[in-house]
Amino acid sequence: MYPEHLTRPMAQELENQGFISLKTSEEVANVLDKKEGTVFVVINSVCGCAASNARPAAIAASKNEKHPDQLITVFAGVDKEAVDKVRTYLFPYHPSSPSMAVFHNGELVHMLERSQIEGKPAQMVANSLIDVFNEYC
């Protein structure tokens, strides 16, 4: 587990833009078990090689005219219970952080794994999310 003084600024980067940090499996289930609307989930991470692009990409995409009804985040290495619960909804994808997922009416419709974020400019990642938002939101 990472110390809060290290991860807090990274969590706040998303929270300051309207993302809600979830800490427990119950909080995750309360959001992802709903069968209506669109939810954007960001599994946040301290990994500088991908997370430094993931957060700006998620924020940029969330500012699109069409955007999910709910923006949520869990932090790998910090919110273990919440992250583990989110990952049960991401089957068949393997654990990956950072990563991002879009759920529409309770179904996983899009997944970006770390390998699809790492080394990509934030705007390129945001554009792929915006395409999904435009289709499902």
Secondary structure per residue as TSV (DSSP state, phi and psi in degrees):
chain	resnum	aa	ss	phi	psi
A	1	M	-	360.0	139.5
A	2	Y	-	-87.4	147.6
A	3	P	-	-70.1	144.1
A	4	E	H	-61.5	-34.7
A	5	H	H	-63.8	-23.2
A	6	L	H	-83.1	-41.2
A	7	T	H	-92.1	-22.2
A	8	R	H	-55.2	-46.8
A	9	P	H	-61.3	-34.2
A	10	M	H	-70.2	-38.4
A	11	A	H	-67.9	-42.2
A	12	Q	H	-65.6	-28.5
A	13	E	H	-56.1	-41.7
A	14	L	H	-80.2	-42.9
A	15	E	H	-59.3	-39.1
A	16	N	T	-65.8	-13.8
A	17	Q	T	-108.5	14.3
A	18	G	T	102.4	-0.9
A	19	F	-	-77.0	142.0
A	20	I	E	-102.7	123.6
A	21	S	E	-80.7	127.1
A	22	L	-	-105.9	140.1
A	23	K	-	-116.1	-19.0
A	24	T	S	-125.2	161.9
A	25	S	H	-65.9	-33.0
A	26	E	H	-65.0	-41.9
A	27	E	H	-61.8	-42.5
A	28	V	H	-63.0	-48.3
A	29	A	H	-60.7	-39.3
A	30	N	H	-60.2	-31.6
A	31	V	H	-87.5	-50.6
A	32	L	H	-81.3	-14.0
A	33	D	T	-82.0	-11.5
A	34	K	-	-68.5	141.8
A	35	K	-	-105.1	13.6
A	36	E	S	-128.1	141.9
A	37	G	S	89.6	-178.4
A	38	T	E	-121.0	136.1
A	39	V	E	-126.7	132.3
A	40	F	E	-108.1	122.0
A	41	V	E	-113.6	128.9
A	42	V	E	-114.8	120.5
A	43	I	E	-88.9	103.1
A	44	N	E	-75.4	160.4
A	45	S	-	-156.8	158.1
A	46	V	-	-87.8	-7.4
A	47	C	-	-58.2	106.6
A	48	G	H	-63.4	-29.8
A	49	C	H	-69.1	-26.4
A	50	A	H	-123.3	-36.6
A	51	A	H	-66.6	-31.0
A	52	S	H	-65.9	-21.3
A	53	N	H	-97.4	-28.7
A	54	A	H	-65.1	-47.9
A	55	R	H	-62.8	-50.0
A	56	P	H	-61.1	-35.4
A	57	A	H	-65.4	-44.6
A	58	A	H	-62.5	-42.1
A	59	I	H	-65.4	-47.1
A	60	A	H	-60.4	-44.2
A	61	A	H	-64.8	-37.7
A	62	S	H	-67.0	-16.8
A	63	K	T	-86.5	-4.4
A	64	N	S	-58.8	150.7
A	65	E	S	-54.3	-45.7
A	66	K	S	-97.1	122.5
A	67	H	-	-146.1	161.0
A	68	P	-	-60.6	156.4
A	69	D	S	-66.7	-34.6
A	70	Q	E	-132.2	138.8
A	71	L	E	-116.7	116.1
A	72	I	E	-128.3	158.8
A	73	T	E	-145.2	147.5
A	74	V	E	-130.6	154.1
A	75	F	E	-115.5	114.3
A	76	A	T	-62.5	135.8
A	77	G	T	82.3	2.2
A	78	V	T	-131.1	-58.4
A	79	D	-	-98.2	63.3
A	80	K	H	-52.8	-49.0
A	81	E	H	-60.9	-45.4
A	82	A	H	-67.9	-42.0
A	83	V	H	-63.5	-45.7
A	84	D	H	-58.8	-39.8
A	85	K	H	-68.6	-44.5
A	86	V	H	-56.5	-43.1
A	87	R	H	-63.9	-23.1
A	88	T	H	-68.9	-22.9
A	89	Y	T	-87.1	-8.9
A	90	L	S	-99.0	6.3
A	91	F	T	-55.8	134.3
A	92	P	T	-99.2	14.6
A	93	Y	S	-74.7	142.7
A	94	H	-	-79.0	156.1
A	95	P	-	-54.5	134.8
A	96	S	-	-154.1	131.6
A	97	S	S	-145.1	135.2
A	98	P	S	-71.4	161.6
A	99	S	E	-156.5	166.4
A	100	M	E	-141.8	144.2
A	101	A	E	-139.6	149.4
A	102	V	E	-121.5	128.2
A	103	F	E	-113.6	135.9
A	104	H	E	-127.4	121.9
A	105	N	T	50.7	41.9
A	106	G	T	84.3	-2.4
A	107	E	E	-110.3	139.4
A	108	L	E	-69.7	117.9
A	109	V	E	-112.7	-14.4
A	110	H	E	-158.1	140.3
A	111	M	E	-138.0	131.4
A	112	L	E	-116.0	115.7
A	113	E	-	-89.5	166.5
A	114	R	H	-51.1	-41.7
A	115	S	H	-63.9	-21.6
A	116	Q	H	-91.6	-5.3
A	117	I	H	-107.3	-44.4
A	118	E	T	-57.3	127.9
A	119	G	T	80.7	-0.7
A	120	K	S	-99.8	142.3
A	121	P	-	-61.4	145.0
A	122	A	H	-55.6	-39.6
A	123	Q	H	-67.2	-32.1
A	124	M	H	-65.6	-42.4
A	125	V	H	-65.9	-43.2
A	126	A	H	-60.1	-42.1
A	127	N	H	-61.7	-37.5
A	128	S	H	-67.3	-35.8
A	129	L	H	-69.5	-40.9
A	130	I	H	-60.0	-39.5
A	131	D	H	-57.2	-43.3
A	132	V	H	-67.7	-43.9
A	133	F	H	-60.3	-42.3
A	134	N	H	-63.0	-30.5
A	135	E	H	-79.9	-39.2
A	136	Y	H	-107.3	-10.2
A	137	C	-	-104.4	360.0
